[in-house]
Amino acid sequence: MQLLLYLGGDNQDDKRLEAAVHEVIPESKIELFKGLDDFRERLRMPVEPDSIAVLSVPNREELQKMQLLRRLLTEIYVVLVIADRKKSTIELAHLLLPRFLSRVNSDFTDLKIVLNKMYINSQHSQFA
């Protein structure tokens, strides 16, 4: 299991998200990306089974660019952090087939619970 963490902005919300991820996933399992091109290149390489991509998308334009990566995300569990709950944003977000949706201004408590369960499940399936 690997966790690919994409932070689309450089703001307090992304710093809080990064801290939340580090609370529940071991450092050795996390790969951090701040540029879409670097993230795209990483997705073209193999990933371990049960890998997770946590994608922080700060605006609708970035979410539209993320759609170009859809076919590269098919074997990865997607957790998406979006800027708002507008109907058009939610519709666009769901095209990435996320396992979980959160908002950037969240306290990330639910996100941490979901990531923790995903991590525990990946450890169990590794030894099954």
N, C-alpha and C positions, 0 to 999 in steps of 0.2 A: 504494500500500500504506500502510495505517495500522495502528498497533498500539494497541488499546484495552486499557489496563491497569486492572483492577478489583482493589482491595485491600480485602478485607472486614474487616480488623482494623487496629489501629494498634500493631503489635508488631515485635520484632526480625526475625521471619521475613519479614514483609512488606517491611521495609526491605532485607533481603538480596535478596529477590526483585526489588524495584525496581532495586537496584544491578546485579543480574545482567542484567536486561532492558536497562538503559542501556549495558552492556558490548558488546552485539551489535546494537542497533538505534539508529539516529541519533535524537537528541533531537527533531528536527523531525517525526519520524514517530510519536511517542508521545503519547497522550492519557491522562491519569491520572484515575481516578474512585475516590472513597472512600465514596460513598453509592450504594445500590442504585437510588434514585429518579433520581439524576443519570445513572447508567449506562443505565437504562431509557429515559430521554428521548433520550440520545445514540443509542441503537440505533434509534430511530424516524426518524433522519435517514439520508440516503444515506451509504454508505461506498465507498471506492475498491476496485477489484478486488484480490483476494488479501489482503484485510485480515485481521488476526489479533486475537483477543480472548484475553488472558491473564487468567484469573479465579482469584484467590486466595480460596478459600472456607474460612474458619477452623473451621466446624463443620457438623454435619448440618442444623441448622435453616436456616442460610444457604443451604446447597445445595438444600434444599427450596424456599426462596423463589426461588432462581435458576431453578427449573423453569418458573416463570411467564414467563420470557424466552425459552424454547426457540424459539418461532416467529420471534422477532426475530434469532436467531443463525444462521439457515439459510444465509446467504450469507457467513458469516465463519468462518474456521478457528479452532476453539476449542482452547486449551491450558488445561488445568484443573489447579490446585494444590489438593489436598485435605488434610484433617487426618489421616486414618488410612486403613488398608487393610482395614477391616471389609467383609465381603461386602455388607452393606446399603448402605454408603457407595459402594462401587464400582458397584453396580447403579444407584444413583441418579445417580451421576456419568456413567455411560454413556448415560443418557437425553439428555444435552446433546450427544452425538456428538462428543466431543473427539478431536482428532488426536493428542494426547499427554496423559498423566496423570503428575503428579509429586506429591510430598508436601511439606508445608510445612517439615519438618525435613531436607529434602534439601540437598545442597550446590549444587544447581541446575546442575551441570556438564552433565548430559544435556539439560536444558531449554535451556541456552545453545546447545548444538550444534543442537538441533531448530530453535530460533528463527533461528539464523544461516542454516541451510539454507532455511528458509521465506523469509527475507528475500532471499537470493541468487536463489532461484527466482522471486520476485516481480519482481526487477529484470530477469531474463532474459525473462520473459513480457511485460514492459512494452515491450521493444524488439523483440519477435518479430513 
